[in-house]
Amino acid sequence: MDHAYSLDQLLSLVDEKIELGKQLVLLLQPIQDIDGVTKLQRKIRQEMVFLKKLQKSKKVKLEQLSCSNLRHLGAMVDCALRPGVVAVCKIFHIDDESKLVIDVIHDHGKTWTKVIARNPKSLSALSSGNASYGARSILDQAEDYLECSKLYPCMYQPPKVIFEFVSGIEESLSKKLTAIGVVVKGDILPDTCHSLSDESSLSQSSNDEEDSTDDSQPTMLQEMSQCIEEHPEITTLNLDVTTMMAYISNMTNGHCHYKFKQEVLTQQCEWEAERPVKPILEKIFAGKSLVCCRTAWDNFEKIVNTLGGEMEKKRMAELKNMVQIYPDDYAGEDDFPRQNLKVRGHVRLRSRIIFNFGHRIKAITVSANEGFVRAAHQQGVTYAAFIHESRALTEGKEPTAVKISS
């Protein structure tokens, strides 16, 4: 096939692809903080290493250039540069043995996009069964995406799945994808006849999208808090221990003008004077059903009885009349991802119990525990959560603090 090209022409094509790789890496520099972008850059550099080896060997075949993954990676870069992207190359587990890499996640996690740069005729042939044993069609991949999206809902709804076809897609295959629930983007092309002779082009493009076996960890977490006002359909709030403490603390109830011996308390007082937390909580509590699990309430009550002052204990009693307390195992068992959330680092057992309870009852969990939400996200588990600033109990430490004039 390469007889029409001289060696110099093939080497020139290699140079062009290497230059393209450099440009793609540079284009991603401004958005390196987005989860997975450094991983995408690494994939591009790996392709460049392969091309440089070809360049050095002086033994270049056109098929080798056709198998380069750079076209697909370039399309992913185009998607990653769009507004609203929160992650790329994100790994999710379907079960103990299977995992899936989602190309691009955007719209606060509500939309998953797969980028496909393969030849439209090859895609249709593979989906019609004209391929070697074990080859997975785009319909198989669509089923994986849809199954995985149900395991990782965003605001209790499976993310919308979009398949974006850079080179277009034939009409019949587009209709099949739409019928199973995938949103198709790209040029819709007329159908062509497919035969077993297409297998060569199928195998040639097999590197176009990588298997979902990359187990590297994400480097960044995008903000997970969702504005409660944007989701009026969710009427139940699950209160974490940190939220109940912030609600009843003397600091958030008019006593924030103190300089404590503990620097962290003084810092929180300064923040409270600038950004009061209780008005925020009262606003989001309005018109909502407030609940918590037994573990949350028992831990909260123990902390207040040990460290709280008289006014804080009185507010705890008032809060108890506002909150419905349920058993930890209320509403059944956790789903697969949350059952397997590993307790380590910021993922503590108490927090896992509390957040999983909120997920099962389809509530928004209100918490100051941003560390847990971030750590869980790094394990591929997301929660519907409203995160606020932390506030400690302070009434018991006020006698040894210096009061500052407001």
C-alpha positions, 0 to 999 in steps of 0.5 A: 500500500505504501508503494505510492510514497517515497521514504522521504514522503513517509518521513515527512508524514511522521514529522507532521504527526510528531509536530501535531502531538507537540501542539496537542500537549501545548493546547492542554497546558492551560487546563491541566488542573482538570481531572485526567488532563495530565493522563491525556497528555501522557497518552499523546507523548506515548504516541510521539515516542512510537513515532520518533522510533519510526523516524529513527529507524528509517523503516516507515510503512504507511500502515504504521502511520494509519494505526497511530492513535493521534487522530482519536487523541486530537479529537479528545483534546478538542472536546476537552477544550470545550466549556464545562468539562470537569474530567477526561479519561475518567475510570469507573468500575462496573464490577470487581473485574471490569472497568470503563474509561469515560473519555470526557465528562462535562455539565457538572458530571451530568453528561458523558461523551465518548469520542470515536474517530474510526472509519464509518464503514468499519464501524458499521461492518463491526456492528454487523458482525463482520469481524474476528471473534472477540472484537467489540463493536460500538454497540457493545461499547454503548451498552457498557457506557449505559450500564456504567452510567446507571451505577454512577448517577449524578443527582440521582439521574444516570448521566446522559451518554453522547457518542461523538463521531469525528468522521461521521456515522452511517445512518443505520448504526446511528439509529441503533445507538439512538434506540438504546438511549445514546445521543449521537453527534457527528455527520450522518452518512448514507449506508454502504454495503459491508463484507468480510473484506472490511476486517483489514480496516477494522484491525488497522483501526483497533488502536483508535480507541484504547481498551478501558484498562488504564488504572492510573489515579485521577490527579484533580477533583473538580468542585462537587457541591451542587447548588440546592436551588437548582434541584427543587425536585429533591426535597430531603436533606441528609444532615452530616455531623459537621452540619449539625455542629455548625448549625448549633455552634455559639460561633454561628449564633452571634458569638464569633468575635473572639480570639481563642487560644486555639488558632483554628477557632480564631480563624473560623471566627474570622471566616464566620464574621465575613461569611456567616454559615447559619443563614446559608443553612437556614436558607437551604433548610427552608421547605425541606425535610431534614433527616439523618441516620442513627450514626450521625445523630449519636456521634453528634449528640456525644460530641455536644454532650462532651464539648458543648456549652449550655446554649449549644446543648439547648440548640441541639434539643431544638434541632432534634425536633426538626430532624427525623432520625432513621436507622443506618440501614434504612432503605436497603443496601448500598449499590456496588460502587459504594459497597466497595468504597475503601475506608482509608485516608479521608474516607472514614467509616462514619462518613461512608455510613452517613453519605451512603444513607443519604444516597439510598434515600435520594437526599442531598447530603449537607456537610462540611466534610469536603475531604471525604467527598474528594477522596470518594471521588478519587475512588470513582464514587460521587455523591449529591452533596452541598458543602459548606464551611466548617464551624466548631463548637466554641461556647465551652472555650469562650471563658478563656478567650479574648473578646474582640469588639465587633 
